Amino acid sequence: MTGTHGQRAQAQPWGTGLTVAGFVAAVTAAAIVVLTLGLVQVHVLLAVGLNLVAAGGLAPTLWGWRHKPVLRWFVLGAGVGVTVGWLALLALAF
């Protein structure tokens, strides 16, 4: 395969990449749910604040990794995991 400028395009390892992303998403979502449920017993605002600080601290690192061939799958998994974890917490709250 050739790209738009005559360069050879590399094949994407979709199967392996999505497997890695799924595993990272599952671990991330589980960690967020378990740790937040533990923190809610201490104080709700502490749990919310630490979730926001953790996501805000992780975001710049993940943003820099999004174009690296292997690390992009970890970024996808972490993003999906955080989203699923927060949605699960909202579902448990109501």
Secondary structure, 3 states (H helix, E strand, C coil): CECCCCCECCCCCHHHHHHHHHHHHHHHHHHHHHHHHHHHCCCHHHHHHHHHHHHHHHHHHHHHHCCCCCHHHHHHHHHHHHHHHHHHHHHHHC
